[in-house]
Amino acid sequence: MLRKSEKFNRILSHVCDVTGETKQDILSSSKLIDVCMARNLLFLSCKRIGMRPITIQQLCKKQGWQSVGHSTVLKNITKAKDLEEKNEEFKSVLHEIIQSI
C-alpha cells in the first residue's frame, strides 16, 4: 500500500499532466484561474482518497509551499465540490485522477 506522501505525489503529477500546470505553480499562492483549478483538483482528489485537510496541508509544506494554511485547503476543497456539481469536464478529470491512484 502506498504511503500518503506517495499518493500525494502521484496525484500532483497527474494533475500537472492533465492541466499543463507545473508543480511549482500549483504549490504557490498564484491566483491565476488555471492554477487555482489545478489546485482545486489536487486538493479534492486528495480528500476523495481519504486524506484529511490537515494532512494535505502538511504534504504541501513538505513540497515547499510553506505559506499554505488549513483554511486554504478547506476553501479549495469547497470550491472544487461546487465546480464538480456544475462542470462536467471538471468532474470527468477529477474521476480520471482518482482512478489513476
C-alpha positions as MATLAB code, in Angstrom:
seq = 'MLRKSEKFNRILSHVCDVTGETKQDILSSSKLIDVCMARNLLFLSCKRIGMRPITIQQLCKKQGWQSVGHSTVLKNITKAKDLEEKNEEFKSVLHEIIQSI';
ca = [
       0.000    0.000    0.000;
       1.237    3.475   -0.870;
       2.096    5.992    1.814;
       0.190    9.271    1.919;
       3.163   11.182    0.567;
       3.454    8.794   -2.380;
      -0.268    9.131   -3.120;
       0.019   12.923   -2.895;
       2.951   12.947   -5.305;
       1.108   10.715   -7.773;
      -1.964   12.917   -7.656;
       0.165   16.051   -8.057;
       1.986   14.566  -11.049;
      -1.261   13.522  -12.682;
      -2.822   16.951  -12.102;
       0.258   18.527  -13.711;
      -0.062   16.189  -16.710;
      -3.782   16.825  -17.155;
      -3.763   20.591  -16.637;
      -0.351   21.516  -18.045;
       0.450   23.492  -14.888;
       3.784   22.999  -13.164;
       4.203   21.625   -9.673;
       5.742   24.939   -8.634;
       2.716   26.876   -9.879;
       0.195   24.582   -8.201;
       2.107   24.722   -4.916;
       2.283   28.506   -4.922;
      -0.005   31.327   -3.908;
      -0.826   32.123   -7.543;
      -4.360   33.383   -8.175;
      -4.359   32.597  -11.911;
      -7.581   30.770  -12.748;
      -5.884   27.783  -14.395;
      -3.549   27.348  -11.429;
      -6.465   27.614   -8.986;
      -8.379   24.995  -10.983;
      -5.395   22.642  -10.847;
      -5.060   23.261   -7.115;
      -8.766   22.514   -6.652;
      -8.291   19.220   -8.491;
      -5.297   18.352   -6.307;
      -6.998   19.084   -3.007;
     -10.328   17.428   -3.815;
      -8.595   14.359   -5.242;
      -6.593   14.005   -2.034;
      -9.746   14.438    0.023;
     -11.601   11.835   -2.033;
      -8.974    9.189   -1.378;
      -9.274    9.780    2.354;
      -6.751   12.452    3.254;
      -7.768   14.994    5.858;
      -7.235   18.701    5.112;
      -4.505   18.945    7.769;
      -2.642   16.081    6.093;
      -2.946   17.773    2.702;
      -1.585   20.981    4.234;
       1.385   19.136    5.748;
       2.163   17.396    2.457;
       2.060   20.740    0.621;
       4.517   22.152    3.147;
       6.835   19.172    2.615;
       6.765   20.009   -1.101;
       7.875   23.584   -0.395;
       4.609   25.562   -0.120;
       5.295   26.939    3.342;
       2.570   29.591    3.357;
      -0.354   27.200    2.770;
      -2.893   27.289    5.565;
      -5.584   24.889    6.700;
      -8.223   27.402    5.603;
      -6.709   27.491    2.103;
      -7.082   23.746    1.769;
     -10.676   23.828    3.031;
     -11.586   26.740    0.753;
     -10.201   24.980   -2.301;
     -11.983   21.729   -1.473;
     -15.281   23.611   -1.170;
     -14.705   25.394   -4.487;
     -13.814   22.105   -6.152;
     -17.006   20.446   -4.903;
     -19.022   23.320   -6.374;
     -17.181   23.005   -9.685;
     -17.770   19.263   -9.724;
     -21.519   19.810   -9.460;
     -21.600   22.463  -12.194;
     -18.922   21.409  -14.676;
     -18.925   18.006  -16.392;
     -15.376   18.406  -17.691;
     -14.063   19.113  -14.186;
     -15.992   16.099  -12.887;
     -14.554   13.878  -15.612;
     -10.969   14.999  -14.976;
     -11.411   14.531  -11.224;
     -12.687   10.993  -11.775;
      -9.741   10.233  -14.073;
      -7.244   11.468  -11.484;
      -8.773    9.432   -8.669;
      -8.889    6.289  -10.838;
      -5.195    6.653  -11.621;
      -4.140    6.252   -7.988;
];
